């Protein structure tokens, strides 16, 4: 699964793929490991809010 997130190394919004661990139960407050598709750097980030971001 991929999301459009801000990359700390590229300093822009890029496609980030979620690196999933099989034994971890993911909730929206738990930090996930995201890997940038442009530079390949990984970072821990919280998931996006479950509702639409454009409403806020």
Residue frames as a rotation matrix with the C-alpha (Angstrom) as fourth column:
UNK 1
0.584 0.811 0.000 0.00
0.811 -0.584 0.000 0.00
0.000 0.000 -1.000 0.00
UNK 2
-0.552 -0.793 0.256 1.30
0.803 -0.589 -0.091 3.48
0.223 0.155 0.962 -0.84
UNK 3
0.590 0.672 -0.449 0.45
0.755 -0.656 0.010 6.95
-0.288 -0.345 -0.894 0.45
UNK 4
0.217 -0.464 0.859 1.49
0.493 -0.707 -0.506 10.43
0.842 0.534 0.075 -0.61
UNK 5
0.809 -0.008 -0.587 3.50
0.572 -0.216 0.791 11.63
-0.133 -0.976 -0.170 2.44
UNK 6
0.811 -0.568 0.140 6.22
-0.530 -0.815 -0.235 14.20
0.247 0.117 -0.962 3.19
UNK 7
0.643 -0.686 -0.342 9.75
0.636 0.726 -0.261 12.75
0.427 -0.049 0.903 3.01
UNK 8
0.847 -0.351 -0.400 12.34
0.142 -0.575 0.806 14.14
-0.513 -0.739 -0.437 5.46
UNK 9
-0.147 -0.969 0.198 15.26
0.498 0.100 0.862 13.55
-0.855 0.226 0.467 3.08
UNK 10
-0.368 0.063 0.928 13.66
0.922 -0.106 0.373 14.65
0.122 0.992 -0.019 -0.24
UNK 11
-0.762 0.134 -0.634 11.92
0.229 -0.860 -0.457 17.63
-0.606 -0.493 0.624 1.45
UNK 12
-0.616 0.659 -0.433 8.78
-0.778 -0.420 0.468 17.18
0.126 0.624 0.771 -0.63
UNK 13
0.218 0.759 0.614 5.67
-0.667 0.575 -0.474 15.01
-0.712 -0.306 0.632 -0.84
UNK 14
-0.571 -0.409 -0.712 6.50
-0.787 0.519 0.333 11.67
0.233 0.751 -0.618 -2.43
UNK 15
0.531 0.691 -0.490 4.91
-0.514 0.722 0.462 8.25
0.674 0.007 0.739 -2.65
UNK 16
-0.474 -0.614 0.631 5.72
-0.877 0.270 -0.397 6.31
0.074 -0.742 -0.667 0.51
UNK 17
0.095 0.487 -0.868 5.13
-0.290 0.848 0.444 2.60
0.952 0.210 0.221 0.81
UNK 18
0.443 0.175 0.879 4.20
-0.893 0.006 0.449 1.10
0.073 -0.985 0.159 4.17
UNK 19
-0.486 -0.628 -0.608 6.56
-0.425 0.778 -0.463 -1.61
0.764 0.033 -0.645 5.43
UNK 20
0.453 0.804 0.384 4.27
-0.780 0.149 0.608 -3.97
0.432 -0.575 0.695 7.33
UNK 21
-0.787 -0.590 0.178 5.24
-0.589 0.636 -0.499 -6.41
0.181 -0.498 -0.848 10.06
UNK 22
-0.378 0.680 -0.629 3.06
-0.058 0.661 0.749 -9.53
0.924 0.319 -0.210 10.27
UNK 23
-0.283 0.256 -0.924 2.81
0.846 0.521 -0.114 -9.75
0.453 -0.814 -0.364 14.07
UNK 24
-0.950 -0.059 -0.305 2.04
0.206 -0.855 -0.477 -6.06
-0.232 -0.516 0.824 14.69
UNK 25
0.010 0.992 0.127 -1.57
0.993 0.005 -0.118 -4.93
-0.118 0.128 -0.985 15.09
UNK 26
-0.872 -0.379 0.311 -1.88
0.448 -0.873 0.191 -1.53
0.199 0.306 0.931 13.42
UNK 27
0.266 0.891 -0.369 -4.26
0.889 -0.374 -0.262 1.14
-0.372 -0.259 -0.892 14.68
UNK 28
0.610 -0.003 0.792 -4.43
0.558 -0.708 -0.433 4.71
0.562 0.706 -0.430 13.41
UNK 29
0.917 -0.292 0.272 -2.47
-0.397 -0.736 0.548 6.04
0.040 -0.611 -0.791 16.42
UNK 30
0.584 -0.733 0.348 0.38
0.313 0.599 0.737 3.53
-0.749 -0.321 0.580 16.14
UNK 31
0.222 -0.599 -0.769 3.50
-0.762 -0.599 0.246 4.65
-0.608 0.532 -0.590 14.24
UNK 32
0.877 0.073 0.475 4.18
0.229 0.806 -0.547 2.78
-0.422 0.588 0.690 11.01
UNK 33
-0.231 -0.971 -0.058 7.40
0.204 -0.106 0.973 2.39
-0.951 0.213 0.223 9.03
UNK 34
0.876 0.465 -0.129 7.23
0.018 -0.299 -0.954 4.30
-0.482 0.833 -0.270 5.75
UNK 35
-0.177 -0.929 0.324 9.78
0.551 0.179 0.815 3.85
-0.815 0.323 0.480 2.94
UNK 36
0.235 0.192 -0.953 10.21
-0.494 -0.821 -0.287 6.59
-0.837 0.538 -0.098 0.31
UNK 37
0.686 0.072 0.724 10.02
0.487 0.694 -0.531 5.32
-0.541 0.716 0.441 -3.27
UNK 38
0.928 -0.359 0.103 12.31
-0.160 -0.632 -0.758 8.12
0.338 0.687 -0.644 -4.55
UNK 39
0.160 -0.939 0.303 15.32
-0.841 -0.291 -0.457 7.97
0.517 -0.182 -0.836 -2.18
UNK 40
0.122 -0.061 -0.991 14.68
0.089 0.995 -0.050 4.73
0.989 -0.082 0.126 -0.25
UNK 41
-0.820 -0.419 0.389 14.91
-0.313 -0.240 -0.919 6.25
0.478 -0.876 0.066 3.25
UNK 42
-0.099 0.783 -0.614 12.71
0.585 0.545 0.601 4.78
0.805 -0.299 -0.512 6.00
UNK 43
-0.851 -0.106 0.514 11.06
-0.306 -0.696 -0.649 6.64
0.427 -0.710 0.560 8.87
UNK 44
-0.598 0.676 -0.431 8.44
0.801 0.491 -0.342 6.09
-0.019 -0.549 -0.835 11.58
UNK 45
-0.887 0.403 0.228 5.31
-0.352 -0.907 0.232 8.20
0.300 0.125 0.946 11.07
UNK 46
-0.560 0.793 0.239 1.81
-0.046 0.258 -0.965 8.18
-0.827 -0.551 -0.108 12.46
UNK 47
-0.558 0.453 0.696 -0.96
0.823 0.408 0.395 7.15
-0.105 0.793 -0.600 10.12
UNK 48
-0.856 0.334 0.394 -3.23
-0.123 -0.872 0.474 9.70
0.502 0.357 0.788 8.53
UNK 49
-0.643 0.696 0.319 -6.52
-0.559 -0.142 -0.817 10.52
-0.524 -0.703 0.481 10.23
UNK 50
-0.674 0.389 0.629 -9.29
0.493 0.870 -0.009 8.08
-0.550 0.304 -0.778 9.38
UNK 51
0.517 0.854 -0.055 -11.50
0.534 -0.372 -0.759 10.88
-0.669 0.363 -0.648 8.00
UNK 52
0.526 -0.273 0.805 -10.75
0.768 -0.253 -0.588 13.12
0.364 0.928 0.076 5.03
UNK 53
-0.309 -0.754 -0.580 -7.87
0.886 -0.450 0.114 15.56
-0.347 -0.478 0.807 5.56
UNK 54
-0.729 -0.014 0.684 -9.43
0.455 -0.756 0.470 18.21
0.511 0.654 0.558 3.30
UNK 55
0.342 0.937 -0.067 -12.31
0.637 -0.179 0.749 18.77
0.691 -0.299 -0.659 5.75
UNK 56
0.390 -0.225 -0.893 -10.05
0.872 -0.221 0.436 20.33
-0.296 -0.949 0.110 8.41
